[in-house]
Amino acid sequence: MTKNDDRKKSSWRDKYRFTVINDTTFEEVWRVRLTQYNAFLLITALVLFIIGATASLLAFTNLREIIPGYPDITMRRNILLSAIRLDSLQRELELRDKYFANLNAIISGKEPVGIFSAQDTTGTYRGITFKRSPEDSALRAQVESEEKYNLSVGSTPAETITSFAGLHFFPPVKGIISGKFDPRTRHFGTDIVTRPKSPVSAALDGTVIFTGWTMETGFVIQIQHPNNIVTVYKHNANLLKETGDMVRAGESISIVGDSGELYTSGPHLHIEIWYKGTALDPEKHILF
């Protein structure tokens, strides 16, 4: 066993010569002398160099695109553009959902979601205390004594509202008034006779909350305005806006007609103004 071990050890130390000889002149062109140990180290280093060079080429050059399943430049560009478009589409969907939520809130008589402001968390309000002063108590007693025998029920009559002073109602049409506002006969608007197929303009800025057709009044369009104001336009020949559209004062919203089987005897516009559920006289706010 010792001799065999010595032979194995000696074989690792034995030197071998690799020679390249010219076959014609038998001249020695190149030679190298290596042991088995040196040859093993050389081959290992060569293999590691090839692996490292291949990995570097695949990592830092376009040769990595030859790998099956690896995206090329065009595919990566399309992936990036798709991600950007998907983000934009998600944003548009969020805006659409918020728009419909606000529209449903307006139709339901609630306040839109977008008008709520975030709560201010920078200040501390726990230390605030409210005390009733003698002046406040005296004022409360005076108001209670004055209102003690007041038999009026409900809010202030609509026609005494002063919040319309800063509003300018754009006349929907120009013409002759054929029917006046009369709540006793349930005529909650004003009829204006004008030329057939004349454009009807919005009285104020707002959002269209209803467009449709009824048997009594034909084509109808309703617009929600700021300050809880709603205007209604009836007996139209055609509607130019749809539910949810934003309109500006003076913008055309419909065409004058005589649609409807009741309450019409010719081309005219019936306009109504409602404030917090109460009908107002259009002649007191619009110059036809």
C-alpha positions as CSV (number, residue, x, y, z in Angstrom):
1,M,0.0,0.0,0.0
2,T,2.9,2.3,0.7
3,K,4.4,1.8,-2.7
4,N,1.1,2.5,-4.4
5,D,0.6,5.7,-2.3
6,D,4.1,6.8,-3.2
7,R,3.4,6.2,-6.9
8,K,0.2,8.3,-6.7
9,K,2.0,11.1,-5.0
10,S,4.9,10.9,-7.4
11,S,2.5,11.0,-10.3
12,W,1.1,14.3,-9.2
13,R,4.6,15.7,-9.0
14,D,5.8,14.2,-12.3
15,K,6.3,16.8,-15.0
16,Y,4.9,16.4,-18.5
17,R,6.0,18.2,-21.6
18,F,3.6,19.3,-24.3
19,T,5.5,20.2,-27.5
20,V,4.4,21.5,-30.8
21,I,6.9,20.5,-33.6
22,N,7.1,21.6,-37.2
23,D,6.4,18.4,-39.2
24,T,8.7,19.4,-42.0
25,T,11.8,20.7,-40.3
26,F,11.1,19.0,-36.9
27,E,11.8,22.3,-35.3
28,E,10.3,22.7,-31.8
29,V,7.8,25.6,-32.1
30,W,6.2,25.6,-28.7
31,R,6.4,23.7,-25.5
32,V,5.1,23.7,-21.9
33,R,6.0,21.7,-18.9
34,L,3.2,21.0,-16.4
35,T,2.5,18.6,-13.6
36,Q,-1.0,17.1,-13.1
37,Y,-1.5,19.5,-10.2
38,N,-0.7,22.6,-12.3
39,A,-2.8,21.3,-15.2
40,F,-5.8,20.9,-12.8
41,L,-5.4,24.5,-11.5
42,L,-5.0,25.8,-15.0
43,I,-8.1,24.1,-16.3
44,T,-10.1,25.2,-13.2
45,A,-9.0,28.8,-13.7
46,L,-9.9,28.6,-17.4
47,V,-13.4,27.3,-16.6
48,L,-14.0,30.0,-14.0
49,F,-12.9,32.7,-16.4
50,I,-15.2,31.4,-19.1
51,I,-18.1,31.3,-16.7
52,G,-17.4,34.8,-15.4
53,A,-17.0,36.2,-18.9
54,T,-20.2,34.6,-20.1
55,A,-22.2,36.0,-17.1
56,S,-20.7,39.4,-17.6
57,L,-21.7,39.4,-21.3
58,L,-25.2,38.3,-20.5
59,A,-25.6,40.8,-17.7
60,F,-24.1,44.0,-19.3
61,T,-24.8,43.5,-23.0
62,N,-27.7,42.8,-25.3
63,L,-26.7,39.2,-25.6
64,R,-29.1,38.4,-22.7
65,E,-31.9,38.8,-25.1
66,I,-31.0,35.5,-26.7
67,I,-32.1,33.8,-23.4
68,P,-35.6,32.2,-24.0
69,G,-38.3,34.1,-22.2
70,Y,-36.2,37.2,-21.6
71,P,-37.9,40.4,-22.9
72,D,-36.2,42.4,-25.5
73,I,-36.1,46.2,-25.7
74,T,-39.4,46.5,-27.5
75,M,-41.2,44.3,-25.1
76,R,-39.8,46.1,-22.1
77,R,-40.8,49.4,-23.6
78,N,-44.4,48.1,-24.2
79,I,-44.5,46.8,-20.6
80,L,-43.5,50.2,-19.3
81,L,-46.0,52.0,-21.5
82,S,-48.7,49.5,-20.4
83,A,-47.9,50.2,-16.7
84,I,-48.1,54.0,-17.3
85,R,-51.4,53.6,-19.2
86,L,-52.8,51.3,-16.5
87,D,-51.9,53.9,-13.8
88,S,-53.6,56.6,-15.9
89,L,-56.7,54.4,-16.4
90,Q,-56.9,53.7,-12.7
91,R,-56.8,57.5,-12.0
92,E,-59.5,58.1,-14.6
93,L,-61.7,55.4,-13.1
94,E,-61.3,56.9,-9.6
95,L,-62.3,60.3,-11.0
96,R,-65.3,58.8,-12.8
97,D,-66.4,57.0,-9.6
98,K,-66.0,60.2,-7.7
99,Y,-68.0,62.1,-10.4
100,F,-70.9,59.6,-10.2
101,A,-70.8,59.7,-6.4
102,N,-71.1,63.4,-6.5
103,L,-73.9,63.2,-9.1
104,N,-75.9,60.7,-7.1
105,A,-75.4,62.9,-4.0
106,I,-76.8,65.9,-5.9
107,I,-79.7,64.0,-7.2
108,S,-80.5,62.7,-3.7
109,G,-80.3,66.1,-2.2
110,K,-77.1,65.5,-0.3
111,E,-73.8,67.4,-0.4
112,P,-71.2,66.3,-2.9
113,V,-68.3,64.3,-1.5
114,G,-65.7,66.7,-2.9
115,I,-66.7,69.7,-0.8
116,F,-65.7,68.2,2.5
117,S,-62.4,69.4,3.7
118,A,-60.0,67.3,5.7
119,Q,-60.0,67.7,9.4
120,D,-57.3,70.0,10.7
121,T,-55.1,67.9,13.0
122,T,-52.4,70.5,13.6
123,G,-54.2,72.2,16.5
124,T,-55.3,70.9,19.8
125,Y,-58.9,71.7,20.8
126,R,-59.3,69.7,24.0
127,G,-58.3,72.6,26.2
128,I,-61.1,74.9,24.8
129,T,-63.9,75.6,27.2
130,F,-67.1,77.3,26.4
131,K,-68.7,79.5,29.0
132,R,-72.0,81.3,28.9
133,S,-71.6,85.0,29.5
134,P,-74.3,87.3,31.1
135,E,-74.6,89.1,27.7
136,D,-75.3,85.8,25.9
137,S,-77.9,84.8,28.5
138,A,-79.6,88.1,28.1
139,L,-79.7,87.8,24.3
140,R,-81.1,84.3,24.5
141,A,-83.9,85.4,26.8
142,Q,-84.7,88.3,24.5
143,V,-84.9,86.1,21.4
144,E,-87.0,83.5,23.2
145,S,-89.5,86.1,24.5
146,E,-89.9,87.6,21.0
147,E,-90.4,84.2,19.4
148,K,-92.7,82.9,22.1
149,Y,-95.9,83.8,20.4
150,N,-94.7,83.5,16.8
151,L,-97.0,81.1,15.0
152,S,-95.1,80.9,11.7
153,V,-94.0,77.5,10.7
154,G,-91.1,76.5,8.4
155,S,-88.4,78.6,6.9
156,T,-88.5,82.1,5.7
157,P,-90.6,82.6,2.6
158,A,-88.6,82.0,-0.6
159,E,-89.3,85.4,-2.1
160,T,-87.7,87.2,0.9
161,I,-84.3,85.5,0.4
162,T,-81.5,88.0,-0.1
163,S,-78.8,85.4,-1.1
164,F,-79.8,85.9,-4.7
165,A,-78.6,89.5,-4.8
166,G,-75.2,88.5,-6.1
167,L,-76.5,86.1,-8.7
168,H,-77.1,87.0,-12.4
169,F,-79.6,84.7,-14.1
170,F,-79.0,84.4,-17.8
171,P,-82.3,84.6,-19.7
172,P,-82.9,81.2,-21.3
173,V,-84.9,82.7,-24.2
174,K,-86.2,86.1,-25.2
175,G,-89.9,86.3,-25.9
176,I,-93.3,87.1,-24.7
177,I,-94.6,85.8,-21.3
178,S,-97.8,83.8,-22.0
179,G,-98.2,82.1,-18.6
180,K,-97.3,83.6,-15.2
181,F,-96.1,81.9,-12.0
182,D,-99.2,80.8,-10.0
183,P,-98.7,78.3,-7.2
184,R,-102.5,78.2,-6.5
185,T,-103.1,76.5,-9.9
186,R,-99.9,74.4,-9.5
187,H,-98.2,76.4,-12.2
188,F,-94.8,76.7,-10.7
189,G,-93.0,78.4,-13.6
190,T,-93.3,80.9,-16.3
191,D,-94.2,80.3,-20.0
192,I,-92.3,82.2,-22.6
193,V,-93.4,82.2,-26.3
194,T,-90.5,82.6,-28.7
195,R,-89.5,81.6,-32.2
196,P,-89.7,77.8,-32.9
197,K,-86.4,75.9,-32.7
198,S,-84.7,78.7,-30.8
199,P,-81.9,77.6,-28.5
200,V,-82.5,77.4,-24.8
201,S,-79.7,78.6,-22.6
202,A,-78.8,77.7,-19.1
203,A,-79.7,80.3,-16.5
204,L,-76.6,79.6,-14.2
205,D,-73.6,77.4,-14.1
206,G,-74.4,73.9,-12.9
207,T,-74.7,70.2,-13.5
208,V,-77.5,68.5,-15.5
209,I,-79.3,66.1,-13.0
210,F,-82.1,65.0,-15.3
211,T,-82.9,64.6,-18.9
212,G,-86.0,62.8,-20.1
213,W,-89.5,62.8,-21.6
214,T,-92.8,62.9,-19.8
215,M,-96.2,62.6,-21.3
216,E,-97.4,65.9,-19.8
217,T,-94.4,68.2,-20.4
218,G,-92.5,66.5,-23.2
219,F,-88.7,66.7,-23.2
220,V,-87.5,68.0,-19.8
221,I,-84.0,69.0,-18.6
222,Q,-83.1,69.9,-15.0
223,I,-79.9,71.6,-13.8
224,Q,-78.5,71.8,-10.3
225,H,-76.8,75.1,-9.5
226,P,-74.9,76.3,-6.5
227,N,-76.7,77.7,-3.4
228,N,-79.3,74.8,-3.6
229,I,-80.9,76.2,-6.8
230,V,-82.5,74.0,-9.4
231,T,-83.8,75.2,-12.8
232,V,-86.3,73.1,-14.9
233,Y,-86.9,73.6,-18.6
234,K,-89.9,71.9,-20.2
235,H,-91.7,71.4,-23.6
236,N,-88.4,71.2,-25.5
237,A,-88.2,69.9,-29.0
238,N,-84.8,68.4,-28.5
239,L,-82.2,68.1,-25.7
240,L,-78.6,69.0,-26.3
241,K,-77.2,67.8,-23.0
242,E,-77.2,64.6,-21.0
243,T,-77.4,63.8,-17.4
244,G,-74.1,64.5,-15.7
245,D,-72.9,67.2,-18.1
246,M,-71.4,70.4,-16.7
247,V,-72.9,73.6,-18.2
248,R,-72.1,77.3,-18.1
249,A,-74.5,80.2,-17.9
250,G,-75.7,81.1,-21.4
251,E,-74.7,77.7,-22.9
252,S,-77.3,76.1,-25.1
253,I,-78.9,73.1,-23.5
254,S,-82.0,72.4,-25.6
255,I,-84.3,73.6,-28.5
256,V,-87.6,75.3,-28.0
257,G,-90.6,73.1,-28.9
258,D,-94.1,72.1,-28.0
259,S,-93.6,68.5,-26.9
260,G,-95.9,67.0,-24.4
261,E,-99.6,66.0,-24.7
262,L,-100.7,68.4,-21.9
263,Y,-100.1,72.0,-20.8
264,T,-98.9,73.1,-24.3
265,S,-100.7,74.9,-27.1
266,G,-97.6,75.9,-29.3
267,P,-93.9,76.4,-29.3
268,H,-92.8,77.9,-26.0
269,L,-90.5,77.3,-23.0
270,H,-91.7,76.6,-19.5
271,I,-89.0,77.4,-16.9
272,E,-89.1,76.8,-13.2
273,I,-86.7,78.0,-10.4
274,W,-86.6,75.9,-7.2
275,Y,-84.7,76.9,-4.0
276,K,-84.5,74.3,-1.2
277,G,-87.7,72.6,-2.4
278,T,-89.6,75.9,-2.8
279,A,-90.7,77.2,-6.2
280,L,-89.8,80.8,-7.0
281,D,-91.3,83.3,-9.5
282,P,-88.9,83.3,-12.5
283,E,-90.0,86.9,-13.5
284,K,-88.6,88.2,-10.2
285,H,-85.1,86.9,-11.0
286,I,-84.8,86.7,-14.8
287,L,-85.4,89.5,-17.4
288,F,-87.1,87.8,-20.3
